[in-house]
Amino acid sequence: MHADRVAVTDLIQELEGCDPDAEVRLAQQPAWPFEYAIDPTNTAVQVDLDSGPVVYLGEGAQLGYLPQPAREQLGWSPPTRSHGSEPGTLVHPERRRQWPTRVCASDLEATMPEDPTQPRYPDVQVQLSGEDGNAFAILGRTAAALRAAGVPHEEIEEFFAEATSGDYDHLLQTTMAWVDWE
């Protein structure tokens, strides 16, 4: 395998040891692991770019959170308390990023939960269903709820950066990973 990329031959070699009848899924976002189906109507396409040919796998439906056995085999573990770190600080193993456990006097918990099915701010609620589904409306409602809960401005900026770094589905996934939603 190449150090910075995977070629088709590398992928074929990796798959040779797998059950040929096993379903193929995509695992994404090590910090908030989700699993996706591969789009059966657009499984793979090759595009010729200036840097050479690239094969893209078509993302299908989001199936849910990545199961624990898959996270373990990929080395995507949830954050753990770091030895020698300041009390109340969680450190994600891949990013060594500090997540404060308290963000305001009201003791609002701001942790990367042990259970990745729980949002980062479980006490902050945002109505998604039955409301304006426009991306900007969702961003605005979520930011307002985070501000009302006393979440620091830097964290809200981090939410915006993460939520706007992909498509509409990514925005929804990010929102659901940050706050409790209905």
Secondary structure as UniProt FT lines:
FT   HELIX           8..16
FT   TURN            20..21
FT   STRAND          25..28
FT   TURN            30..31
FT   STRAND          34..38
FT   TURN            40..41
FT   STRAND          44..49
FT   TURN            50..51
FT   STRAND          52..57
FT   STRAND          59..65
FT   HELIX           68..74
FT   STRAND          80..81
FT   TURN            83..84
FT   TURN            87..88
FT   STRAND          89..91
FT   TURN            93..95
FT   STRAND          98..100
FT   TURN            105..106
FT   TURN            116..117
FT   STRAND          121..126
FT   TURN            129..130
FT   HELIX           135..148
FT   TURN            149..150
FT   HELIX           153..163
FT   HELIX           168..178
FT   STRAND          179..181
//
